[in-house]
């Protein structure tokens, strides 16, 4: 019984920690002067993960300037739009 309980606790901890290892970066690209959303802008995410791997990825904003980059591992990144 004790082994089964330990297995269940470890399984629950794994289920809780696995989704926290990656995140979603999202936002709206807007013009610095007019503050209007910029449709179809390229959003680039560059940097290194907490494990030391480099990551270069990105997304295209929609017609309202909204973008979403999913499954971004923990790390240090710079984000830019063009």
N, C-alpha and C positions, 0 to 999 in steps of 0.2 A: 504494500500500500504506500509506503513512504517513497519508494522509487518512482511509482506512478505519479505521485504528487510532485516530486522534483521535476519529472519530465514535463508535466503540465505547466509548472511555473516557468521553466526554461522556454517552453514553446510560446507562452504568452509574452515573455520578455522579447523574444525574437520578433514576434508579430508587431510589437509596439515600436521597436527600434528600426526595423527595416524601412518603413515608409519615411522615417525622419532623415534618412541619409541623402535624399535628393529633394530638390525644391523646384518651384515654378517661379520664374521671373516674368513679371508682366507690368504693363503700364501703357501710357499714351504718349506718342511722339507729337510734340506741338511746336509751332513756330515761336522763336524766342521773342520776336517783336510783337506779333499780333495775338499770340497764345491760341491761335486756331490749330486744330488737329491737322497733322500732315498725313495724308493717305499714301499708302504703298511705299513707305520708307523702309530701307534696309536697316535692321537693328542687329548689331554685331556684339557678341559676348566673347571676350578673350581673357585668358588668365590661366591659373593653375589650380588644380584640385588640392584638397587637403593631403592627398596621397603623393603629390608632387608631379602628377601627370598634367600635360598642357591640354587645354580645351579651347577650341575655336568653333563657335556655333552661332546661329542667329535665327532671325525670323523676319517676315515681311509684315508690316502693319496693315491693317484692313482699311477700308474706306473712311473709317472714323478715327484713324490713327492708333488704334489699339493693337498691341502685340502680346504674344505669350511664348515663352521659351520654357519647355517642360523638361523634367528629369535632369536638372542641373545639380551636380554633386557639390558638397560643401567645398569652399575654397575661396580664393581671392581673384576677383574679376574686374575688368573695365568694360563698360558698356558704351557703345557709340551708335549714332544713327546717321545715315546719309540719304 
